[in-house]
């Protein structure tokens, strides 16, 4: 394969150099013998008209068929990292079409994980405070404060879940 690339590059350089010789008119065509074509690895075929052109990139909009509307909502802005299906390609339900990366989604999921950790920590503190209050080691007000902090943490986690 590399030899063929080298040969094609050498042929191109030869043709450019040949057509640019000073003091001579550039030839309209260079004729190669069949042996020269074989030794260079050239294959000649007739040109055909193209009916389709694959796209290397896709626009950021979706235009479904008129009677086949499917709503694809995206809650966060993001960047397309990978496209797994080309325009016009037949896809199956559940098939991954593209992979997106979103700073906003990452931030929200991190906030949710942090809020859930706070809930676990506040619930554990409230359980300890209840145990200590029931044994008379600490005042009941301390257990009530811990319960209020746990309820607040649960509310913040529920709010983070809705984003």
C-alpha positions as a Python dict, from the first residue, in 0.01 Angstrom:
ca = {
    (1, 'X'): (0, 0, 0),
    (2, 'X'): (282, 239, 92),
    (3, 'X'): (459, 155, -234),
    (4, 'X'): (148, 254, -430),
    (5, 'X'): (128, 586, -245),
    (6, 'X'): (495, 645, -315),
    (7, 'X'): (447, 557, -681),
    (8, 'X'): (147, 787, -714),
    (9, 'X'): (342, 1069, -547),
    (10, 'X'): (639, 1007, -777),
    (11, 'X'): (411, 1010, -1081),
    (12, 'X'): (252, 1336, -964),
    (13, 'X'): (591, 1496, -908),
    (14, 'X'): (707, 1373, -1250),
    (15, 'X'): (401, 1516, -1422),
    (16, 'X'): (430, 1851, -1243),
    (17, 'X'): (801, 1871, -1317),
    (18, 'X'): (750, 1762, -1676),
    (19, 'X'): (481, 2018, -1743),
    (20, 'X'): (685, 2296, -1584),
    (21, 'X'): (1009, 2258, -1784),
    (22, 'X'): (1132, 2602, -1885),
    (23, 'X'): (1133, 2690, -2250),
    (24, 'X'): (905, 2405, -2352),
    (25, 'X'): (532, 2400, -2408),
    (26, 'X'): (343, 2186, -2159),
    (27, 'X'): (209, 1867, -2318),
    (28, 'X'): (-166, 1816, -2313),
    (29, 'X'): (-135, 1456, -2192),
    (30, 'X'): (129, 1209, -2085),
    (31, 'X'): (96, 864, -2239),
    (32, 'X'): (207, 565, -2036),
    (33, 'X'): (253, 218, -2169),
    (34, 'X'): (63, -72, -2015),
    (35, 'X'): (389, -196, -1860),
    (36, 'X'): (451, 145, -1699),
    (37, 'X'): (96, 150, -1559),
    (38, 'X'): (140, -203, -1415),
    (39, 'X'): (480, -123, -1263),
    (40, 'X'): (335, 187, -1097),
    (41, 'X'): (31, -5, -971),
    (42, 'X'): (-213, 220, -1160),
    (43, 'X'): (-563, 100, -1240),
    (44, 'X'): (-780, 299, -1476),
    (45, 'X'): (-1160, 289, -1467),
    (46, 'X'): (-1434, 495, -1622),
    (47, 'X'): (-1569, 779, -1407),
    (48, 'X'): (-1925, 736, -1281),
    (49, 'X'): (-2165, 999, -1155),
    (50, 'X'): (-2233, 1000, -779),
    (51, 'X'): (-2590, 979, -651),
    (52, 'X'): (-2509, 1004, -278),
    (53, 'X'): (-2252, 1185, -68),
    (54, 'X'): (-2182, 1075, 291),
    (55, 'X'): (-2161, 1357, 542),
    (56, 'X'): (-1853, 1387, 760),
    (57, 'X'): (-2040, 1604, 1013),
    (58, 'X'): (-2402, 1656, 1102),
    (59, 'X'): (-2581, 1981, 1176),
    (60, 'X'): (-2712, 2029, 1529),
    (61, 'X'): (-3078, 2001, 1435),
    (62, 'X'): (-3316, 1712, 1382),
    (63, 'X'): (-3568, 1700, 1097),
    (64, 'X'): (-3778, 1384, 1136),
    (65, 'X'): (-4016, 1265, 863),
    (66, 'X'): (-4354, 1439, 859),
    (67, 'X'): (-4553, 1145, 998),
    (68, 'X'): (-4274, 1000, 1209),
    (69, 'X'): (-4213, 1270, 1468),
    (70, 'X'): (-4011, 1171, 1769),
    (71, 'X'): (-3934, 1421, 2043),
    (72, 'X'): (-3574, 1407, 2159),
    (73, 'X'): (-3535, 1659, 2438),
    (74, 'X'): (-3199, 1750, 2578),
    (75, 'X'): (-3203, 1915, 2920),
    (76, 'X'): (-2846, 2046, 2896),
    (77, 'X'): (-2628, 2209, 2635),
    (78, 'X'): (-2336, 1994, 2533),
    (79, 'X'): (-2070, 1904, 2280),
    (80, 'X'): (-2094, 1610, 2041),
    (81, 'X'): (-1804, 1380, 2122),
    (82, 'X'): (-1886, 1094, 1886),
    (83, 'X'): (-2147, 1023, 1616),
    (84, 'X'): (-2241, 655, 1581),
    (85, 'X'): (-2506, 683, 1308),
    (86, 'X'): (-2492, 865, 977),
    (87, 'X'): (-2778, 1052, 816),
    (88, 'X'): (-3010, 812, 634),
    (89, 'X'): (-2875, 507, 816),
    (90, 'X'): (-3137, 265, 951),
    (91, 'X'): (-3122, 250, 1331),
    (92, 'X'): (-3291, 36, 1594),
    (93, 'X'): (-3480, 152, 1902),
    (94, 'X'): (-3236, 209, 2186),
    (95, 'X'): (-2932, 231, 1959),
    (96, 'X'): (-2681, 499, 2055),
    (97, 'X'): (-2681, 768, 1789),
    (98, 'X'): (-2429, 1007, 1940),
    (99, 'X'): (-2231, 1068, 2256),
    (100, 'X'): (-2249, 1413, 2412),
    (101, 'X'): (-2047, 1579, 2687),
    (102, 'X'): (-2207, 1849, 2898),
    (103, 'X'): (-2038, 2055, 3167),
    (104, 'X'): (-2384, 2146, 3301),
    (105, 'X'): (-2493, 1783, 3332),
    (106, 'X'): (-2165, 1697, 3504),
    (107, 'X'): (-2212, 1984, 3749),
    (108, 'X'): (-2571, 1885, 3829),
    (109, 'X'): (-2483, 1517, 3879),
    (110, 'X'): (-2196, 1618, 4108),
    (111, 'X'): (-2428, 1840, 4311),
    (112, 'X'): (-2677, 1553, 4340),
    (113, 'X'): (-2407, 1311, 4459),
    (114, 'X'): (-2289, 1568, 4712),
    (115, 'X'): (-2647, 1625, 4836),
    (116, 'X'): (-2705, 1249, 4870),
    (117, 'X'): (-2384, 1216, 5073),
    (118, 'X'): (-2505, 1502, 5297),
    (119, 'X'): (-2834, 1315, 5351),
    (120, 'X'): (-2651, 999, 5457),
    (121, 'X'): (-2427, 1196, 5692),
    (122, 'X'): (-2717, 1396, 5843),
    (123, 'X'): (-2929, 1080, 5888),
    (124, 'X'): (-2640, 907, 6068),
    (125, 'X'): (-2587, 1211, 6294),
    (126, 'X'): (-2961, 1223, 6371),
    (127, 'X'): (-2965, 851, 6457),
    (128, 'X'): (-2668, 897, 6693),
    (129, 'X'): (-2832, 1202, 6854),
    (130, 'X'): (-3159, 1009, 6904),
    (131, 'X'): (-2972, 720, 7067),
    (132, 'X'): (-2778, 953, 7296),
    (133, 'X'): (-3095, 1148, 7385),
    (134, 'X'): (-3286, 826, 7463),
    (135, 'X'): (-3001, 720, 7696),
    (136, 'X'): (-3005, 1063, 7864),
    (137, 'X'): (-2649, 1150, 7758),
    (138, 'X'): (-2754, 1460, 7559),
    (139, 'X'): (-3057, 1686, 7571),
    (140, 'X'): (-3355, 1602, 7349),
    (141, 'X'): (-3315, 1941, 7178),
    (142, 'X'): (-2988, 1821, 7027),
    (143, 'X'): (-3165, 1521, 6870),
    (144, 'X'): (-3436, 1753, 6734),
    (145, 'X'): (-3170, 1979, 6579),
    (146, 'X'): (-3005, 1679, 6415),
    (147, 'X'): (-3344, 1566, 6279),
    (148, 'X'): (-3403, 1915, 6137),
    (149, 'X'): (-3061, 1912, 5967),
    (150, 'X'): (-3137, 1569, 5818),
    (151, 'X'): (-3475, 1692, 5689),
    (152, 'X'): (-3304, 1996, 5536),
    (153, 'X'): (-3044, 1772, 5366),
    (154, 'X'): (-3323, 1549, 5226),
    (155, 'X'): (-3502, 1855, 5087),
    (156, 'X'): (-3183, 1979, 4917),
    (157, 'X'): (-3123, 1633, 4769),
    (158, 'X'): (-3480, 1621, 4636),
    (159, 'X'): (-3431, 1964, 4478),
    (160, 'X'): (-3105, 1849, 4316),
    (161, 'X'): (-3283, 1541, 4180),
    (162, 'X'): (-3539, 1762, 4001),
    (163, 'X'): (-3276, 1957, 3806),
}
